[in-house]
Amino acid sequence: MPADSPTPPPPSQRRLLSGAGGTGRTGGTGSTRSGGSTRAGTAAAADTFTATTPFSRPPPQATPPAKESLPRWAKGVVIGGVLLAVAMPASVLLSRSMAVQGMLQEQSTSKAALVCTSAEGRANDDSSVLGWLFGGSRVQCSEWETREARQQREREQYEANYLARQRAKQGY
C-alpha cells in the first residue's frame, strides 16, 4: 500500500455503507455535527464514502444433506391419484342427483294418473366399487301420488302461502 493512500478505520470505528457520503459532514467545509471542529489527516480521509467498509455478513451455515425423498414424478402420480379418487365418486353422485331432478321435473308436468313425488338414484351394480362407479345408474321412484291429489296439495299450499302473506301485511 502506498504511503499517501488513506488507511481504513480500525474495527471499532467501522460503520455500514449508507450511500450518503461521509457521516457527520455538512457541506464541504469539514465541520462535524458535534461541535464544529475538523478532523485532520487520515481521520478526515476515513470519513469519506470510499473509505467506509461494507458490512460483512456471516458465512452461510452448512445445510444438512437433503433426505432421500420421492422423485417429482412420483409425487405427481400420488397427488393425481388422490384427486381422481375424490373426483370420480363426486361426479357419479352429481350425475345421479341430476338424473333424479330431471325425472321429477318431467313427472311434475306429466298428465299421467300417477306421478312420482320422491325418487333416488341407484347404481345398476352395487356389488363392487367399480360397478358402483362405472356400472350406470337408474332412478327409482319411492313415493307415488295421483294427479288429482297432487293438484289438491298444490292448491292447499298456495292458499296457505296467500293467507300467511295477508296476515303479514296486516301485522305491519
Sequence and secondary structure as in RCSB ss.txt:
>XXXX:A:sequence
MPADSPTPPPPSQRRLLSGAGGTGRTGGTGSTRSGGSTRAGTAAAADTFTATTPFSRPPPQATPPAKESLPRWAK
GVVIGGVLLAVAMPASVLLSRSMAVQGMLQEQSTSKAALVCTSAEGRANDDSSVLGWLFGGSRVQCSEWETREAR
QQREREQYEANYLARQRAKQGY
>XXXX:A:secstr
  TTS     GGG     SSSSTTB TTS  BTTTS    THHHHHTSGGG                    HHHH
HHHHHHHHHHHHHHHHHHHHHHHHHHHHHHHHHT  SSEEEEEEEEEES  SSHHHHHHS EEEEEEEEEEHHHH
HHHHHHHHHHHHHHHHHHHHH 
